[in-house]
Amino acid sequence: MKTKLITALSAASMLFATSAFASNTVTVSGSTSVSGIMEVLAEKYQATQQDVVEVQSTGSSAGIRAAKEGTSMIGMSSRDVKDSEKNEVTQEIVMAMDGIAVAVNNANQVQDLSIEQVKKIYMGEIKNWKEVGGADQPIVAVTREVGSGTRGAFEDIMGLTRKINDVTVTAISPRAQVGSGNGAIKTLVANNPYAIGFISLGSVDDSLSAVSIEGAAATKDNIKSGSYGIARPFVLLVNNQPADEAQQFLDFIMGTNGQAIVAEEGYIEVN
């Protein structure tokens, strides 16, 4: 009887410990662009205390839905949240600003494009690099998948939408190749000398080259000054009264240490 009682108490203790651990897990999901910096923030945060932060890359639209439905404590979006996506129990927090870099293969001699040229490339109206000062080779336009926050922000900024029967649809050519996530876009552009794509500025590395837009390089300083105009917010969608563990993680992100990490990772701090 004594052995059975000890076993039962041990099982109850394990169940309590498991429940307590689960209650201290912060769930975050959404934008693949935001998830990169969010994973760094989560790692730094977890090193200072006991809460666990789980980050999932599901896309901006999915992250917004998850926050509204309560399946994630924090939703991540790399575009503005639409009025139709908001409700009375959620709030938006801008955690950082990010530029969208228009990137080409390192072998491409084109270093500067106008907004109109980029727009026409993605609409399929400019089809050859020689039309914009490059080699006599066909342009391979690479875009993000439908539902991507980066794509949504890029379409809005560049005017790459049109109305059909009062419904807003994309104006990006259906011939454009589609990559899911910044990593896929980088791989496609890095491996094709005639490709062009758009990715988060914080994801740019030596594998490809970010072109200037209207003479302005894609840099943090130019985004801050407004001379580089292809920029968007990194938005967090959370409950108006978040759980304590979620609020503590948010306080870290928006505080001095969190914003310093944002800057170190190549994004633009807001605090």
N, C-alpha and C positions, 0 to 999 in steps of 0.2 A: 504493500500500500504506500509506504514511504517513497519507494522508487518511482511509482506511478505519479505521485504528487509532485516530486522534483521534476520529472519529465514534463508534466503538464505546465508547471511554472516556467520551465525553460522555454517551452514552445510559446507560451504567452509573452515572455520577455522578448523572444525573437520577433514575434509578430508586432509588438509595440515598437521595437527598434526599427523594423522595416517601415512601419507607418510614419515614424518620426523622420526617417531619412527621406521618404517620399515627399513629406510636407516641406522639406528644405531643398527641393529641386526646382530650379527656375527653368521653365520651358520657353524657348525662343524659336520662332520659325519664320521663313519668308525669303526675301530677296537674296539671290546668290551673290549680288554685288556687296550687300551689307554684311552678309555672313562672314566674309573674309576678315574684316575688322572686328566683327562681333566675336569670332572665335579667339582672336588675340585678347580682347577685353575679358572674355570669360576665363581664359587661362590665367591672366594676371590677377583677376578677382579671386579665383579659387585658391590661389597661392596664399591669400591673406586671411581666409576664414573657412568655415566648414561647408557652406552651401555649395551645391552642385549646379552648374549651368549647362543645359543641353541645347545645342544649336543645330537646327536642321535647315538645309537649303531647299526650299520648296517653291520659290518664286514669290514676287511681290503680291500678286492677287491672292494666292493661297495663304500667305502670311496674314494679310488683312482679314480674310474670312476666319482664319483660326483665332485671331484676337477677338473678333466680334462674337464668335460662337463659344469662346472660352476654352477651346482645345489647346491653345497656347497662351501663356501669361503675357507674352510680348510678341507682337507681329512686326516684321521688318518690311519696309517698302523703300525702293530706290526711285520712287516717283511721288508726286503729290497724291494724297488720298482723295478720291472723287467724293462729291457730296452724296452720291447714291451708295457709297460704301461706308458712310458714317452712321452712327446711331447715338442715342442719348446716353449710353453707358460707357462710351469709349472716349479717349483723348489722344491727341497727336503730340508727339515730342520730336522736334528736329534735333538729332544727335550730332550731325555733321553735314558738310557740303562736299560734293564731289563733282569733278568735271567728267564729261564724257569725251574720251579721246577718239579721234578718227585716225585709225592706224593703217599703215601699209607695210609691205615686206621690206626688209632692210636693203634689198637690191633695187628698190624702186627709187628713181631719181626725183620724183615729185615730192616737194617738201612743203608746199603751201596750196591751199584750195580756198575758194570762196564758199560761203554758205549755199549760194545758188548752185555752184558746181556739185557740191556734195548732194544736194537735194536731187538734182537731175541725174546723178549717177545712180542713186537709189530708186528713182522712178523709172530707170531704164532708158532715159533720153540721151544721156552721154554714155557711150558704150565702148569707147576706145581711149586708151591712155594718151594718145597723141592729141586728143581734143583738149587736154588740160596740161599740155607741155611735157608729156611723158613719151614712152616708147610706143611704137605702132603695134600694140597688142590689145586684145580684148580685156575689158575690166571684169573682174569677178567680184561682184558685190556680195558681202557676207553680212547677214543680219541675225539678231537674236530671235528666239521663238516668240510666238504670240503669247501674251500674258506676262512677258518679262517686263519688269519695271524699267530697266535700261532702255528697252525698245520703246516702251510707252513714252518715256521722257524724251527720247531722241526724236520720235515722231512729232510730238507736240512742239518741241523747240525748233525743229527744222521745217515744220509745216508739211509733214508727210502724211496727212490725212485728207480724206475727201468725203463728201456726203453722197449717199445713194439712197433715195427714198427716205430722206430725213434720218438715215442711220449713218453714223460716222464709221468709216472703214479705213484701213491702211492704204496708203498710196505707194508703198514699197512694192517694187516689181515682183511678181510671183516667180521670176527666174532667179531671184537672189537665193544664194545658199543659206541654209539656216543652221546655226550652232546654238546648242543649249548651254549657257553659262559662259563667263569670261574666258575660262580655260579653253573651251572648244573654239571660240572665236580666235584666240591667240594662236592655237595650233593650226587652224585653217589658213590664217594670214601668213604665219611664219613659214609655212611649207608651200606657199604658192606665190611666186614673184609678181603676179598680176592681180592679187587679191586686195581688197580694202574692207575693213570692218570697224565697228565701234565698240569700245569697252570702257569700263570704269578707269578713270585716270590713275587711281591707286593700284591698278593691276598691270600697268605698263611696265615692261622690263626690256632687257637688251635683245629679246627675241624678235622685236618688231619696232617700227618707228611711228611716233605720233606726229602727224603733219600739223603745221600752223593753220589757223582758220582766220581769213581776212588779215593775214600778216601777224597775228598774235599766237605765240607758242602756247601749248597746253601746259601751263604751269599754275601752281597755287597762287602765286602773286598776281598773275593775269586774271585768274578767276575772281580773286578778291577785288581787283580794280575794276572788273567788268569788261575788260578788253577782250577776254576770251569768253564768248557767250554761251557755249554749250555746257551748261552746268545744271545740277539738280540737287535736291535735298535727300539726305538719308533720314527717313521718318520711322519712328517707332509708334505703334498703335497699342495702347494699353487700356485696361479698365480704369474708370474714374477713381475707383478705390482698390488699387492693386493689393495683392497679398504682401505681407511684410517682407518676405524674401525677395519678391520681385521689385519692390520699392527700394530696398537696399542696393540691389544691383543697378537700378536706374540712377540712384544717387551717385554711385561710383562712376557710371558712364558720363554723367553730366558734371561731375566734380573735377577738381584740378588734375588728379591723377589720370582719370579716364580721358579727359580732353587732351592731355599731354600725349597719351598713347595714340589717339586719333591723329594728331599732328605728326608723330613719329612714323606712322604708317602711310603718310603721304596724302592724307585727307585734310579738310579744312575744319578746324575746331570752331564751335559756335559760342563757347563760353570762355 
